Amino acid sequence: MDVEISNEALDALFAAARAASPREACGILLGQEKRVTALLETANVHPTPHTHFEIDPQALIDAHRAAREGGAQVLGYFHSHPEGPAKPSATDTQMAAHDGMIWAIAGRPDDGGGEGHTLDEKGYTEGGSQSYTLDTQGYTSGEKGHTSRSFDVTFWRDDQPGFTRLSYQRPRR
């Protein structure tokens, strides 16, 4: 396991992706070392938020300032691909700083043999990506009369050679 993410942070990531859709959600991953304990959702200030994201610069400054004052460390960033897969896009690759930060990307389930797992009432299992089926009213799959959207999430390290996929674990509920 490369990263551990708290239940609250992963729930917040999926909620942000759902709420922002069809725009890209974005924000900051907070925690200590390799453990993401909180997610700070920020405004997507990019002029075309349906296909791009840009974290509000003031929110990023404030998060770094809080970390210097003893708060949670900025471990990385998250964003969603409401109409694309949960992996770095060509634009993500071009815009990345290659600074070693963690990126979490929520997107459509990978049909190419990914490691998706379905949410049940007991929580998630360990895996490289996780699925959470939602619709715009917050219903989960299987509820009669609602069209649902399923999101996977994957984690990546933004290194000099490019993005490296990370495994992760969410504590059991």
Buried (B, 14 or more C-beta within 10 A) or exposed (E): EBBBBBEEBBBBBBBBBBBBBEBBBBBBBBBEEBBBBBBBBBEBBBEEBEBBBBBBEEBBEBBBEBBEEEBBBBBBBBBBBBEBBBBBBEEBEEEBEEEEBBBBBBBBBBEEEBBBBBBEEEBBBBBBBBBBBBBEEEBBBEEEEBEBBBBBBBBBBBEEEEBEBBBBBBEEE
